Amino acid sequence: MASKTYTRTARILHWTMALAIIPLLIFGQQTMGNHQLHLLPTIHTSAGFVILVLLVVRLWWRWRNPSPETLVKSGWEKTASKLAHGLLYAAMLFIPLTGWLAYTEHVRRSLGVRPASLFGFKIPLLPDFGINWHFIHNWGGKITLALIAVHIAAALKHHFYNRDNTLRRMLP
């Protein structure tokens, strides 16, 4: 029988990533757009790498500890929930990877971004594919913010309108 709530580790990973991702998405444009302040792009890039590492841990944990069964009864809501969660996981992979490619693009074009390091390890540069990764990363971030807003709205709908335990299962 499946658990009725998420594991403590799943909740910690969820909220740690949420508290890291949302500010990165909101302040990302100002961070990467200001190349005179070398510290901000370095922090943004390093935090993006931390998100990527946390995603690997989160996917491994989820593979080993499946999510509890959904409380949603409606077929379309189950489908929407699976689609939204799939898109959120894809975004958590897509945004850091396109960010890494955009970072590489900035460093290679000498736009004032110095090669960054993460806990003393140099962040390697990726190949140049001749694509405007900054544009893709920027719009991917905006789309991800919209997905997160829908995710939050759905959680609040379940909590206040449906009055089920969907939100409570993910709270500490």
N, C-alpha and C positions, 0 to 999 in steps of 0.2 A: 504494500500500500504506500502510495506517495505521501510525502510530508505535506502538511497544510500550510507551512510557512517556509520562507527561504532560510538557508543556513546563515549562521552568524558571519561566516567568511563571505558569502555572497552579498550580504547586506553591507559589510564593510567595503568590499570592492565597489559595489554600486555607488555608495555615497562618496567614497574617496574620489572615484572617477568623476562623478557629477560635480563635486566641489572644485576639481581641477579643470574639467572641460569647459564648463559654462563661462568662467572668467577668461579662459583662453580664446573662446569664440567671440565674446563680447569685445575684448580689448585687443584682439589680434590685428585688426586693421591699423590701429594707432601704433601698435608695437612694430609691425613689419614695415609700416610706411615711414617710420622715423629712423633713418639710417645714421643720423648724427649721434644718436645715443646708442652706442654699441652694446650696452648692457641689456637693453630691452629685447632686441632680437635674440640675443644669446639665451636669456631666460625663457623666452617664448619657445625657441627651438628645443632647449633642454627639457622643458615641461612637456612638449609634444612627444619627445622620446620616452619620457616616464609614462605617459599615457599609453604609448605603444607597448611597453613592457607590461604595464598593468593589464592591458587587453589580453595579452598572451596568457598571463596568470588567470585572468577571469574566464577565458575560454576553456583553459585546462580544467579549472574548478567546475565550470558548468558541465563539461563533458563527464567529469567524475561524479557530479552531484546534480542530477537533472532538476529543473525547476518544478515546483509543486504544480499540481493540476490547476488549470484556470478556473476561476469562479464564474466566468462568463457562460451564460447558457445559450445565447443567441448565436446562430451560425455565422452571420456576417460579422459580429463583434469578435468572435474567435479568429476569423480570417484576418480582420483588420489588426487585431492584436499581434498575431504572428508576423504579419507583413511589417508592422511598425517596429517590432523588436528586431526583425531581420535587418531592416533599413538602419536602425540605430547601431547595431553591431557592425554593419558594412561601413557606416560613417566613421565609427571609432577606428576602423582600419584605414579607410580612404583618406581621411583628413590628415592624420600624421604622415602617411606616405606621400601625399601630394605636397604637404608642408616640407618634407625632407627634400623632395625634388625642387620645390620653389627656393628653399634655402640654398641648395646647390647652385641653382641658376643665379641667385644674388651674389654668392661668393665668386663664382666664375666670371661674372660680369663686373666685378670690382665696384659694386654699388655701396661700398662702405661697410658691408657686413663682414666681420672677421670670422674665420673658421672657429666654431664653438667647440667646447668640450663638455662632457657630461661626467661628473665625478672623476675628472682627471683623464678621461679617455676622449681622444679627438673624435668628433663626429665625422665619419667619412663622407666624401662627396660621391654622388651617384653619377652615372653617365649623363651626358647632355643629349636629350632626345629632340631638341629643337622645338619644344612645345612650351607655351606660356603657362607654366605650372602655377605661377602666382595667381593668375586669373582663375584657374580651375580651383585652387585651394581656397581662394577668397569666396567664390560662389558656393563651393561645397560647404564652407563654414556657415554661410547664410542659410542654406538649405537644412543643414544640421540643426541650427538654432530653431528653425521652424518645426522640425521633427521633435525636438526636445519640448517645445511649447505644446505640441499636440499630446505628447507623452504625459506631461504635467497636467494638462487639461483632462485627459482621460482618467488619470489617477484621482484627480479631484472630483470628477463626475461619479466615479465609483464610490468615493468616500461620502460625498454629500447628497447625491441624487439616488444612487442605487443602495446606499447604506450597507455595502458589503465589506468584507475584510481585505479587499485587494490591496489597498494602500497600507493598511496596518501590517500586512505580511512582510513589507519591505522596510518598515520603520524599525529603528533600534529597539 
